[in-house]
Each structure stands twice: as C-alpha cells, then as structure tokens.
Amino acid sequence: MRARITSLPGLPPLIACGALLALWEAAARIFAIDGLPPAHEALRQLPAILGDREALINILDSVRRMAIGCALALAVAVPIGLLMGRSRLVAAFFNPLLMTIYPVPKAALMPIVMLWLGIGDASKTLVIFLGVSLPLIYHSYQGARAVEEKMLWSAAAMGMSARRRLIRIVLPASLPQIFVGVRTGLVLALITMVTSEMIARQSGVGNILFNSLDMALYDTVYAMIVIIGLLGFVLDVAFERLRSWLVAWAEPVHQIAVGTT
Amino acid sequence: MIAIEGLSKSFETQRRTSHLALADISLSVAEGEFVSILGPSGCGKSTLLYIVGGFVRQTSGSVAVNGAPVTGPGPDRGPVFQEFALFPWKTVLGNVMYGLIEQGVPRPEAEAKARALIGLVHLGGYESFYPKELSGGMKQRVAIARTLAYGPSILLMDEPFGALDTHTRTGLQHEFLEIWERDRKTVLFVTHSVEEAVFLSDRVVVLTRSPGRIKAEVRLDLARPRRRAELLVDRRYQTLVVDIERLMDAPEQAP
C-alpha cells in the first residue's frame, strides 16, 4: 500500500491539501465564528471572483506590477551583485548600505514612497523592486565571489579581458546562486505586492482582500487568500521548471529557506 | 623560452606582516624543454608558475617569455590546473572549443579542431557531456585538450595530476608524454612527486621550503620516448629518484 501511494507523485500533495481543507472545515464548524467561514463557502466564491471582470483586472494589475518590479530588480540587482563579488571596492561601498536596508521591511517604506510617488503603480512597483532586489544582490554577490579563481585565469589565458570575463565567465558561473536569489525574491515579491496594496488601496489582489475584510465578506477574504497562495504555488512550479532547464549543468544547489520581510 | 631573473615574491599576511614566498629565483627554460619544479608543499612552486603565467605579479625581479617581459596572462602560455577549472556550463566540446571561438576562429573550423583534440585525449564519444558527469581523470583530459586547442607555445602545469588516484595518475602521465612527444612544447611542470618529475622531465629544479629558493638542479639524461614499465627497472631512473628524494630531505643551508 505504501509503495502504491509514493508511486503516484501527485498524490501526497493532494492528500495534504485535502487534510488542510478538512481541518479548516472542521474548525469552522466547531468554533462557529464569523471570521472563520467553512472552507466550502470560501471555495464557492472562487468561480465568482475568477469570473468577475473587475476582480480579474485587479489580479492582473497585481501580477503586472510584480512582473515589472521583478524585471527591474533583475536588471539592476544582478549586475550590482556580480560587481560586488569581483571588486572589493564595489563590495565595500554597497555592503554597509545593504546591511542597513536588508532588515527593514520593505512594506514599511510604503508610506514614505507614497508621499513621493502617490498611491499608483509607481510606488507599489518600487516597493516590490526593493523587496526583490536585496536577496538578488546578496545571492549574485555570493555567487560571483565563489567563482573559482583558476576558472577566470583559464579564460584570461585565452586572451579574455576582465570586462568580458564578468559577462562570459562570472555571470554563467554564478547562475545557480542567482536562481536561488530569484526564488527567494519571487516569494518576497508576492508578499510586498499584497502588503503594498494593503497600504495603498487602489487596485490589486490586496485591495480586494482588505476591502472585503472591511465589509465583513469573510468568504471572499479567504477565497482571495487561496488565490494568492495558488499564485505563489504556480509561480514557484514554473520557476523551478525554468531553473532546472537553464542550470541542468550545475551540481545540485542546497535547498533554500524562504525569506521574509 | 622562459627567462626568470632574480625573482622574489612576498605576500601580505592576515596580521599585516610580509611573508616571503619566493626568494631570488633565476631560471631559464629552453624552447622545447620539459622542466619540473619540485618542492615541499608551501614552498611557492605554484606561485612561481602563476607569475610566469601572468596571473600573479612578482614583488621584484623579472620574467620574460620569448624575449618579452610578462605583464599579464596571454595565449602563448597555457595553464593546466590541479582543480581542472573547466567551465561547468559548457559541454566537453564547448570547453575545448572555447579558446578558439574566443580568438575568432570560425565555428566549423574550431569544432573540427576540438573534436580532433578530444580524440587525442581519448574522450571520443563524450563531446556532449557536461563536466559534472565526468570523473577526475576525464576532467583533466578535457582541461589539457582545452589548453592545447588554442596553441600555446608554453604549457604551465600546476600539479595537474595531483588530485587523481595513483592508477589514473600514471595513466595520464603516459598519455600526456605521448602527446608532448608530438610537438615538444616548452613545459613548466609543478609537482611534489619525485617519481612524476623524473619520469616526465628533462630537468628537475628543487626548491627549498619557505621561502622557496633554488636548492638544486638535476639534468635527467633518460632516453625518450619513455615507458614507465621499463624505467621502473632501470638503474639510472632508480638512482635519480633516490638521489633527488635525498636532496629534498637534506637540511637547507643558511642563505
């Protein structure tokens, strides 16, 4: 029997999901409070939300901001991290800055950013960008610093200049580490995305969630939480596919802990 | 041809004191000569190789290769490292072709040359393998082919067989000698194995323990091509190994 369960790769996660829903359903019936509607009521809201044009626009708004924030972070953070890893001067410049910014929850900067940029897309995208950038810089830095010196020498002996080595050797050699940073960054992007919309309510997933909370539409609140969770799950699975395809050549990287803000 | 004159190298240590790694090394290696540098670990023998390669700057003295002073790495001097240092994101073929592509050789030509070299190091059939799928001995064969590919006139070998098991090591020594016999490039070969040095080289330079100074030079007049099985029972080979081992163990004279 045990052999049969583990031979179906999709089964254990399904059982886990089912158990969680059962627990939720049971807890809702036992405690019977307004703030905890039964699972089936919350799930019943899913088709309604996903079929609603306005809700979909809100979800797409969120995803768009997240995508732009992540893309900007990739374009800025990876070069900074790689340069830090290869130049002691650059590292000495950025390290204290990063050490100061890292522990600050990026969403806590949201009110200040709103003063500068308003409550629209710009401030939310900026906060997502900041949230994703830090783990990306950190992991690119670690990756670039760990590049084997002899590998760079081998390239130098072929006549490759230092600048070219950064792109042709340091970047690919650091890719496995960079991907660790991207994975952490994706989770942080999701978190900062929701919190930024919680603070600057205008559109987005977080906006629906917290407006529903204000209106005591608890089943919608829970349905939105499920949607955010599913979004994270789908992103992570898609990312893992991409990663295993792009860095199949690498020795296995240690599994990573998920970061928090 | 390599000309090293009065070369010294000191490093700054963690405690901000200066550590002398190499002192007053003068050595010249003729074109086509196979010279091994022998010494206890920590004597700076690898550092000497890195300075000739242009990867590390000397503190004083001069190094010239074919008459021109060394100012940095260049494709005239091809390194092979103990750590292999292959590009893990490239296949065997990609690694061997890398230097040729870098030097602007057209792709079909680079690929043909790389395939021939992969055959030369007995790795035919492994062209599309990634380094992580290869054993240590195979990785070092790839590294040797990758360096030979861009045609350096000097090979700088930094304990290339040091990380391999004895069986693989002697096998590779043989293969490497066979390859070397084809065009007899100038070789500077760093090792701490006396037998390896005697088996491979025309001349052995013994360094003292830190700071590394030249303790002795021994010319090896063993006929080529050499075969390990024949040399092992050869009196002259045995005497040379014993003599050089004694030399290495002998107390160092005060400078």
Interface residues (C-beta under 8 A of the other chain):
Chain A: E148 K150 M151 W153 S154 A155 A156 A157 M158 G159 M160 I169 P172 A173 L175 V247 A248 W249 A250 E251
Chain B: Y50 G53 G54 F55 G72 P73 G74 P75 R77 G78 P79 F81 E83 A85 L86 F87 P88 W89 K90 Y98 G99 E102 Q103 Y130 P131 K132 A143 R146 T147 Y150 P152
